[in-house]
């Protein structure tokens, strides 16, 4: 599966990792599994690792439809949801930019793009400077 997730409940954080060619159907499937997970809670901060992305399905209409379903899942408690996209490559930055634009009309979702692991983790208030180090502590 080109997209996986890991909930870190003690940190109020979800780590999402994309790799290879990204299809919106894969994202939709993983998001459904995330919202059905026993540790799911609205308001989780999310670290979305796009470092291993090699290509993306670029159907903006399908992306907007998917984001609308996600927005509904983030809304119930009225909390803001911070999404930090780690995007170190040109391909990953293009994907992050497309996703960030899709959130532009959703005020309770705060998308941020970071080009380094250290910056992404700092934005999320994590003490580690590398994602692998953070994942080893949970």
Residue pairs with C-beta under 8 A, 6 or more apart in sequence:
1 26
1 30
2 18
2 19
2 20
2 21
2 22
2 23
2 26
3 16
3 17
3 18
3 19
3 22
3 26
3 27
3 30
4 16
4 17
4 30
5 14
5 15
5 16
5 17
5 30
5 33
5 34
6 14
6 15
6 135
6 138
7 13
7 14
7 34
7 37
7 39
7 40
7 44
8 14
8 15
8 138
9 39
9 41
10 138
11 126
11 138
12 41
12 43
12 44
12 45
13 44
13 45
13 46
13 47
13 124
13 126
14 34
14 44
14 45
14 46
14 47
15 46
15 47
15 49
15 131
15 134
15 135
16 30
16 46
16 47
16 48
16 49
17 49
17 52
18 48
18 49
18 50
18 52
18 53
18 95
19 52
19 53
19 54
20 52
20 53
20 54
20 55
21 53
21 54
21 55
21 56
21 57
22 53
22 55
22 56
22 57
22 95
23 57
24 57
24 59
24 62
24 63
24 66
27 66
28 66
28 69
31 66
31 69
31 70
31 73
34 40
35 73
42 73
42 74
42 75
42 76
42 77
42 79
42 81
43 74
43 77
43 79
43 80
43 81
44 81
45 81
45 82
45 83
45 84
45 124
45 125
46 81
46 82
46 83
46 84
47 84
47 86
47 120
47 121
47 124
47 131
48 83
48 84
48 85
48 86
48 96
49 86
49 131
50 85
50 86
50 87
50 88
50 89
50 92
50 95
50 96
51 86
51 87
51 88
51 89
51 92
53 89
53 91
53 92
53 95
54 91
55 91
56 91
56 94
56 95
56 98
58 98
60 98
60 102
63 98
63 99
63 102
64 102
67 99
67 102
67 103
67 106
70 109
71 103
71 106
71 108
71 109
74 81
74 106
74 108
74 109
75 108
78 108
79 108
80 108
80 109
80 110
81 108
81 109
81 110
82 110
82 112
82 123
82 124
83 103
83 109
83 110
83 111
83 112
84 111
84 112
84 113
84 114
84 120
84 123
84 124
85 92
85 95
85 96
85 99
85 100
85 111
85 112
85 113
85 114
85 120
86 92
86 114
86 115
86 116
86 117
86 120
86 131
87 93
87 95
87 96
87 113
87 114
87 115
88 115
88 116
88 117
93 113
93 115
96 111
96 113
97 113
99 111
100 111
100 113
103 109
103 111
112 123
114 120
114 123
117 129
117 130
117 131
118 129
118 130
120 131
121 127
121 128
121 129
121 130
121 131
121 134
126 134
128 134
128 137
